């Protein structure tokens, strides 16, 4: 039975990697096409609406995923109760997200009226993403391919719809509607797949006691999700408030390019992490040797990627987005260095997991969110999008690096991270002292 599970595991991992790669590929290229077709001001309004929904999206309770998966593993016989309770939580969270977006819009008086129309429409997508709880179960039974096929089919159709919408008379309204329709299509395809596997959503049942249990267990994760939303998306909202939609459009174009680099360390560590963690009983020195090597390699790979894109920024940005977005080049040259801390963070996560220190992720994320808000409020009014880029860079560095120096348990990781910036290891890895 164990050998059978191993045989099924590899295809499941490959399907999961295909899903991640497909999402990023579609988002990247449709993002470029949409940005080129829209003027910076229109693209800025769309980005502002997306950022507003993104900051509030922690309210849709997507962070309960890990808790739901754990419950499914421990109580597989309660599958219908767990999935039904998780589904109703996600639905209630979607309603809460839409309500919050509508409630906050009157306080954003500086924004064009169209934002008040498209933001709630985009937010309605969170109602349909509640069906993602079905994917939790598919991954748990090593049947990810059904969820991947459903999602990728909808994303391809949605990508084509976005390209079509840019040529319509009201592109922003059409783009917002397509976002909601895409989420609806994903939900419908997942429901069909689940029915084929004898797990039709209409057979799930809601138990309010289970809902409370899932929500209570997920509270730290929900707080972390809120902090991530703040330090990743809040800058665009503050920028839009002070400098308008056009500046948000320039900043968002730079963000598209930066976020594309995140796929590289994630893809590498998807293969490396199991190798580093599989022998948990190995001597600490042996783990430290291999981890230090990968940390150094990923750090210098990040430096190389950031430096290359920094140098290539002027011709690359003009080629991809056109002359209308030349103002985003200087923003990108600052923002690209935040990708270095993504490289560092992704590999450092292995050390955190190895030493069971996940509890420090929440305070580190909260520190990053606080740094983002303070710096955005301080720098953005005077420096515009460059100030937002600086605030984003610092927030990423706090989360990935500097916050590790504040806690005794994570200081050994901080020292390892600093040593990784050296092009060679001055000490034998087995002799590195905590």
URBEL-V511880 format. One record per run of one state. SS is the DSSP state (a for helix, b for strand, c for the rest). FROM is the first residue (numbers start at 1). TO is the last residue. If there is no record, write none. Layout:
SS,FROM,TO + SS,FROM,TO
This chain:
c,1,1 + a,2,37 + c,38,39 + a,40,60 + c,61,61 + a,62,74 + c,75,75 + a,76,105 + c,106,112 + a,113,123 + c,124,124 + a,125,140 + c,141,143 + a,144,165 + c,166,170 + a,171,196 + c,197,200 + a,201,203 + c,204,207 + a,208,243 + c,244,244 + a,245,260 + c,261,261 + a,262,277 + c,278,283 + a,284,321 + c,322,322 + a,323,335 + c,336,337 + a,338,354 + c,355,359 + a,360,383 + c,384,384 + a,385,400 + c,401,401 + a,402,406 + c,407,407 + a,408,420 + c,421,428 + a,429,431 + c,432,434
